[in-house]
Amino acid sequence: HTPMYFLLANLSFVDTCFSSTIVPNLLLNIHTRHHTISHTGCLVQMYLFMAFALLDDFLLAVMAYDRYVAICLPLHYTMIMCPQRCVLLVATSWLCGHILAFSLTLLMSQFSFCASHSIPHFFCDLLPLLKLACSDTHAFQIMMFAEAALSGVVPLVCILVSYVHIVHTILRVPSAGGKHKVFSTCGSHLSVVTLFYGTVFLVYFQPSSSYSADTGMVASVMYTMVTPMLNPLIYTLRK
């Protein structure tokens, strides 16, 4: 019932949903050798994938804030991270994630695909679909980078600022054992942030013209399957 485990429960649920939007369909395609998906199914998969990926972004930022308050403001922790505020932060993350994902999906649904209908990917991702679109995608790309800045850079800045304050606090702890104990409470979170953001930035923070299908697929496997699988192990070994 503590805020950290409430946030971990939400992150675990989001990771499960995140992988479930892609992996079952991928396994079905491998088993049946029937590599097709309807236009509507593709848009739905893209929407759910983006919504849960954005939720991961926001939840990781909220968890960094939780660690900042626990380590830097321990006497005010129960007051600041009260159950009502935790629910509000998580609900806001869900709302923002779905709104941002829906806006991009709505724009994508208006594109025409008159070139090849073969997607060089194992799921309906943004950049591979943009490469197949015959419509003008300039406005879409501007909106995509704006949303990437809002949902990727802003949470990352919040995480980095939180950890700057945390490191500053750790350095003021006199004993080595105390420093180790403080760092152990946020080391797992920092590992997950590095895994997730490293692969996401590799794929999405580049223009569609320079997108590499091979690099995109390898990075996508990391953040859609490997990272959600490793998260429970990382947090289990937290101590």
N, C-alpha and C positions, 0 to 999 in steps of 0.2 A: 504493500500500500504506500510505499515511499515514492516520491516523484521520480527518482532514477529508474525504478523498476516499472513504474507506470509508462514512462517514455520508452524503455526497452521493450515492453509488451507491444506498444504501438509500432515500434520499428520492426519487430519480428513479424507482426501481422502484415505490415506493408511489404516487407521483403518477400513473404510467402505469396502475396497477391502479385507482386512485381514479376517473380519468376513464373507464376501460374498463367500469366497472360501470354507467355512465349513457349515455355518448355513442353507442355502437353501437345500443342499443335505441331511443334518441331518433331517430337517423338512419333506422332501420328503420320506425319509426312515421310519420315524415315521408314516406318513400318509398312505403310501402304504403297510407298514410292509414287504417291499422288501429290505432286508439289504444286497445288493450286489453292487459291483463296479468293473469295468473292470481293468485289469492290467495297461493299458494306462491311464485310468481315475484316478487311484490311484496315479500314478507317477506325473500326471499333478497337482492334488490336493496338493501333497507333495511339488512340486516345488513352486507353488504359495504361499502356506502357509509359507514356509521357506523364500521366497523372501520378502514378506510383513513383516514378523517378523523381519528379518534383517534390513529392512528399518526403522522399528520402533526404533530399537537400534540406528542406525546412526542418525536419525532425533532428537531423544532425546538428543544425544550428541551435535548436532549442536545447538539445542535450549539452552542447558546449556552454550555453548560458547557465544551465543547471549546475554544471561542474564549477563554473566561475563563482556562482553564488555560494556553493557548498564550501569552496576552498578559501575564497577571498572575503566572504561575508558570512561566516558560519553562525554568528549569533542572530542574524536576521533570516536565516535559511527557511525556517518553518513559516515565517510570516510572508516572505516573498514568494516562495514556491508552495503556496497553499493549494489544496485540491482544486479550488475554483480557477485559479490562475493556470494550473497545469492543463485542465480541460479546455480553457480558453485558448491557450497556445497551440494545443493539438488540433482543436476544431478550426482555428484560423489557418493552420498548415493544410488541413484537408480542403478547406474552401478555396484557398489560393491555388493549390495544386490542380484542382479540377477546373477552375475558371481559366487558368492559363492553358491547360491542355485542350479544353473545349474550343478556345478561340483559334488555336492553330489548326485543330482538326476541322473546324468549320471552313477555314480558308482553303485547306487542302482538298476538301470535298468539292470545291468549285473548279478545280483544275481539270483539264482534259489531258489524257495520256494517249497520244496518237502514235508514239514511237513504239519500241518494244515493250511488251507487257511482262517481261521477265525481270524480276527484282533480284539483283545480285547480292542477296542477303538471306538470312534464315528467318527473318520476321519483317514486318512492315515498319521500317524505320524512316525517319524524316529525310535524311540526305539521299539515300538510294531512290526514294520516291521522287524527290526534286529533280534528280538526274533524268527521270523518265518523262517529266511533265513537258508538254508543248506550250503551255500558257506562260505568260510573263510572271516569273517568280520573284522579281526584284522586291516588291512590297512585302512578300511573304518572308524573304530572307532578312529584311530590315526588322520585321516584327519578331522573327525567330531570335536574332541576335539581341534585340531589346529584352525579350523574355529570358534569354540565357543570362544576360547581365543581372536582371532582377532576381531570378531564381537560382542562379549559380554563383555569381560574383558577390552579391550582397550577403547571402548566408555564409560564404567562405570568409568574407571580411569580418563578419560577426564572430566566426569561429577563431580566426587569427587574433582578433583583439582580445577575445576571452582568454586565449592561451598566453598572450603576452602578459596579461595581468596575473594569470596562474603561475607562470614561470617566475615573475617578479616576486610573488608571494612565497614560492618554494625556496628561492634563494635566500629569503629572510629566515627560514626555519633553521635553527642552530644545529640540530643533530642530524647525522646522516640517515639514521633510521626513520626519523620524521620526514625527511625529504623523500625517501623511498616510499613511505606509506602514502604521502600526498600524491606523488607521481603515479603510483599504481592505480589510483582511482580514476585517472583520466588517460592512461597509456593506451588502454583498449580502444577508447573512443577515437583517439588520435590515429591509431592504426586503421580503423574503419574509414575515417575521413580521407586518409592518404590513398587507400585502395580505390575508393569510390570516385573521388574527384580526379585522381590521376588519369583513370581510364576515360571518364566522361569528357574531360578537357581535351584529351587526345583526339576524340571523335568530333565533338560539336563546335569547338572554338577554332573553326577554319571555314573558308568559303567553300560552297558546294563544288566549285570548279576544280579545287585541289583535293577533293575527297578521294581517298583510295579505298576500294571495296575490301581488299585483303586486310589492310590495317583496321578498317572499321569493324570487320567481322571478328577479328581477334580481340579487339578492345571490348566489343559488345559481349562476347562470351565472358569476359572478366567481370563486367559490372552487372550482367543479367543472371549469371549462374554462379560464378566462382565467389564473388563478394557476398551475396546473400547466404551461400553455403558456409563461408568462413565466419560470418558475423557471430553465430551462436558459439562457435569454438573460441573466438577471440574474447567474447564477453564471459564465457565460462572460465577461461584461464586468467581472468582479470587480476586475481590475487596471487 
